[in-house]
Amino acid sequence: MISKENAHLHWDALASMHQLRRKVFRERLGWDVSVVNGLELDQFDLPDAHYLVHYAPDGKVNACTRLLPTTGPYLLADVFSGLVEGTPPRAPDVWESTRFCADQESAPANIAAVLMAGMLEFGLFSGFRAYVSVSDIRMEPIMRRAGWNPKRLGGTIETGTDTAAAEWLEVSLAFLARVRDRAGVPGPVIANLDELPSERVAA
């Protein structure tokens, strides 16, 4: 897990992650995203962003997701608010997951479940109630196979490259246990939570 508190220890991983995002979102999926010096970046790569990254054996990042608090700017509220029936959440114990991706050539077959287990570990560490996400609806069966249970917050829209929906993903010990079981990992997947300040937001 990389945040502003420990980014100085992980500059190479951050660069590798942004290169992976370029490879996935610009080159493979054909999204109209901004690429600067080979790195995919957008307006939500903010100081408060946390990046969950997975390493290939060669040390490069081969899967990642970006986690952002909903108390500041975030994709669902600022760009896709129409996907939510009512008002997009703004709460310290609800965060957003975006830029969830993996390298098809080097990431393990269970990578989706591994990343979701990491999201749940960080969520429990931080006292989160849930994550929200703007996702291609093709991610819904992947989430369910991984042991999580996405719930739509509204309708869908056609983005030009996929059909998107806003998802609500509850954070709980039960979901963590189930996702770890589906991923085939018996224990924690995040190796460096001790580098982060304890930032629990709920008792």
N, C-alpha and C positions, 0 to 999 in steps of 0.2 A: 504494500500500500504506500503510495507516494502522495505527499501533501506539501504545503508550503513549509511545514516544520522540518521535513527531512529531505526536501528536494535536493539540497546540496550534496547528499550522499548518492543520488541516483540520476545525475544529469544524462549519462549514457542511456539509461533505460527510458527516460522521458523522450529523448530524441528517437530512439528505436520505436517507441510506441507511436509517435506522430508519423513516422515512416510507414508503419503497419497500417495506420488509419488511411494514409494516402493510397496504399496498395489496395485496401479493401474497398473504401468508399468511392474514390475517384476511378481507379483502374478496373476493379472487378465489377462494382455495382453501377458505375457511371453516374454517380451523384454529382450535382453542380456544387462542389465544395471548394473552398479556398486552399491552395497549396502554395507555400512559401519556402523556397530552398529545399524542396522535396518533402516538406512536412505539412500534413493536413492540420489546420487550425481553424477555429471559429470563435465567435464572440462569447461563447460560454466556457472557454478555457481560461477561467478566472482564478484569482488568487485562492479562493475558497474551494476550488475543485480538488477532489481526491481521485487518484488514479489507481485502480486495481489492475496489476499487470501480471502476466504469466510468462515465464522464461523458457525458451527452447534450450536444448543442451548446449548450443553454441553461445548462449548468453544473450541472444537477441530476444526482444519481446515478440511473442507469437499469439497473444490474446490480451484483451484489455476491456475495461469499461470505465467510463467517467462518472463520478458521483458528485452531485451538487446539492447544497441545501436549498430548500424551496423558499427560504426567507429572503433570498436575493434573486437576481435575474436567473431564469432557467427556461429551457426550451418549451416545455408544455405550456407554461403560463404566458410566455412572451411571444411565442410564434404559433402555437397550436391550441390556444385556449378554446377554440370552437369544438374540440374533441371532448370537452368536459361538459356534462349536464350540470349547470350551476357554475360555481367559481372554482378555478384551480386551487389546490391547497397551498397555503402559506403557513407552515408550521415548523418549528425547530426539530420535531421528531419525525418529519416526513422529508425524505431526500429523493432526488431524481437520478435515475440511471440512463445514460445515453452513450453513444459511440461503443456499443457492445459488439465486439467483433473478434475474429480469430483468423489466423493464417491457415488456409485449407491444406497447405503442403506440410506444415510442421507441427501444428497443434494436435494434441491427443484427441482421440475420438470422444472422450468424456468431457471435453473442455467447457461446454456450456454449463454443465452441472457443477464443474469445479469453480467457475467464475461465480455462479449463483451461490454456492456454498460460501465463497469469500465475501460476497455481498451480505449474506445473512450473518456471518461472523462479525463483520464490521458494524452491521446494524445493531446487533445485540451488545457489542462493546460500547457503542455510542448511545444506546437507549432509544433507538428508533422504533416507531410504530409501524412504518411501512415505507416502501419505495413507490414512486410513480415512474412511468416510462412512456414515451411515444415510440411505439414499436410497429414494425411490419406485422400484420396479423399472422404471418407464417411463423412468427416466434411463439405464438400461443401454445401450439402443440409441443414445441421444444421445451418450453417452461414446464408444461404439465408432465412430460416424460421425465424431466429432471426432478420432479417432486414438488414443485411450487404450484401455486394456484392463482393465476392472473385473473383479475376481474375488470371488465371494461368500465370506464367512467363515463362513457357516452357512445356516440356513433363512430363511423369511419369516414375517411376521406381518401381520395386518390391523389397521390403526390406526383404522379408522372413516372415513378420508378417502382412503387409498391402501393399497397392499401394499408393505411396507418390507423392505429387506434391508441387511445390513452389507456394504460393499464395501471391497476392498483395491486401491489404485491405486499402482503402482510409479512412482517418480520416476527418470527417466534422461534422458540427452541424446538418446537415440534417440526416446523418446516426445515430448520437447519438439520435436524437428525435425519429427516427423510431425504433431503437433497444430498447430504453426505453419503447416505446409504446407496442412493441411485448412482452417485459419482464413483462409488467404490473407494472412498477415502475414509479411513476410520477416525481421523482426528483433524485438527486445524489445518487449513490450507494457507492461511496468511502467516508468513514467517517472521514478520517484523512489527507486529502491533506495539511492541515495547518502544519503538521509535516515535510513536505518536502520543500526544497528551491525552489523558483520559478525558473525553469530552461527552460524558453521558448527559443526556438532556431530559431524561425521565427517571423517576425513582424505580 
